[in-house]
Amino acid sequence: MAKIGINIATGSIQKEDAIVGIDLGTTNSLVAIVREDSRQAIALKEIDGMSLVPSVVFFDEQNQAQVGTAALEKLLSHPERTIYSAKRLMGKSYKDLSQDSHFFAYKIHDDATDALVKVQIDDQFYSPIELSSLILKELKSRAEHVLKMPVNRAVITVPAYFNDTQRQATRDAGKLAGLDVLRIVNEPTAASLAYGIGLDPNEEKTVAVYDLGGGTFDVSILKINQGIFEVLATNGDTYLGGDDLDRALVVYWKEQLEKAGIACDHSSILQQLRLSAEQAKKELSSASTASTIIAGQTLNIDIETFEGLIQPLINRTLQSCQQALQDAQLRIDQIDSVIMVGGSTRVPAVKNSVRDFFKNEVNDSLNPDEVVALGAAIQADILAGNNTDMLLLDITPLSLGIETLGGLMDVLIPRNAKIPNKAGRQYTTSQDGQSNLLINVYQGERDQVAHNRKLASFSLRNIPAMPAGLPKIDIQFLLDADGILKVSATELRSGLAQEISIKAQYGLDDSMVEQMLLDSLTHAKDDMQMRALIEASTEAEQMISTTEKFLSKYAEAINKEELEQTNIQIEQLKNRIALKDKDGIQKNTELLNEITRPFAERVMDIALKDAMSGKKIL
Ligand code: AMP
């Protein structure tokens, strides 16, 4: 395995750097390391003793970003410029989020397509990758400040249910922040490692990881065998967490205030109630009563009443645990260990309920806010080869992927993935009636294939004629224990298939791998900008082509003024593409989408009526 650190500032390769574990959380993020002297994993504390960094980014009028506590303070005064929960946006399209849009106080750019979401502030667009990279950059610089040495390599954690796109987005965010992402690790896997579970290669265990944070809940069932963690099932609720426990108490206290004749519809009273409720909830984790004074009125809560209020919420989490067990086809007595993660597992009623449910003691000796980062640090340490007791599985030194529209690299098997490995994804054609699809296989870390290493290329021929976007082409990568990569392509509608075998590592030595990694990090920002531009241009070109086809096909359904307006917009969009102005392209694509939407809907109506009257059947 290539073991190198790269100093981004100087571009030099260096051996003296810290390798960190990063828990990139929805609400808070933090960094941990394995100390060289004690070999213990510890969370990095700031000088003021704080280790958590709020995962919040604020943009001022000059589009300068502030991250962490300073940004959190802007949440109430500048909600439209303060981005929280960017993790919920990672790898999501607007369509994926249409149910959740009420949750976000900032503007999510709505192009109603499958394209990935962006956040809009003034006339700037930010991808979730850029937003996460700002948080990671802040974590990196804080870590460098505390450790007094460069931090260039990291393991970053993601929820077990993250799909391939979301994992790739997280990897890209790390790269954009100037970090060599050694591996993306599941949060429950990291939590298990923090408790030492899975470190012994001879160990075989089934573990449940119960993670109740501020705004989300998830439970994962893992099977650990010979150091390999397999996720058997995950379940949860992306909108259930400590905030809901607070809310239960707010509702209870609000009733008392109203009984005493105090109106609670004032936002400052509600805000006070919310903050006091969270405070009281925390006190009740170690005391039997808590109280506060709001609008001159003393409000009390005792532990029994509080537990009564929150039990229905806890029960919902237990139902998820039940479902996860069922999906994993396991009985409760087959779970060997239960691990507690997330600040809300400090609530005694939560701990007791989970213990009773699993009929097993729970692992809660580590700080539940820190366990994921601690585990990530342990994984980073293993990957760096520092932990000599640990068996290191074979891994791929460089990412493997294929070329997609616009000459972009689409990674199927990321670098540092375990060997053997298997990955697949579905693609489609970009032209109507396209009968051949050229599949170019590349290796490397750059966003444009032109900068990567071409391994092979083959064609899937004689695809039956279909409109663009309709064929479903499944591409599978199978990397065997000897490093041989088998690539297969199958058009699923017709069953047409083609396969090729490649020796992926052929002719590649360590220094070439190092050079390729160094290039990818030094060019990360330009690469990412180029990728964003190519993606925006490709999307815009497709929008133009669809609109032009539409105009010629349904000319009778569009009036002269609409036609003129649309043509003007198309011209403007073409200009933006020619100018390579990414934000302009996105803005004009949105405008074109807006003005064509009403007549697209009208034509749908006509088409529907035609179909209903029987004219166009078949
Ligand atoms: P996390 O997202 O894991 O950082 O969890 C944050 C959540 O944990 C918030 O809802 C906090 O109110 C909650 N929390 C933190 N400390 C305590 C505590 N001592 N008792 C109960 N809840 C807590």
Residues whose N, C-alpha, C, O or C-beta is under 5 A from the ligand:
A	BS01	AMP	T27 N28 L212 G213 G214 G242 D243 E278 K281 K282 S285 G342 G343 S344 R346 V347 D369
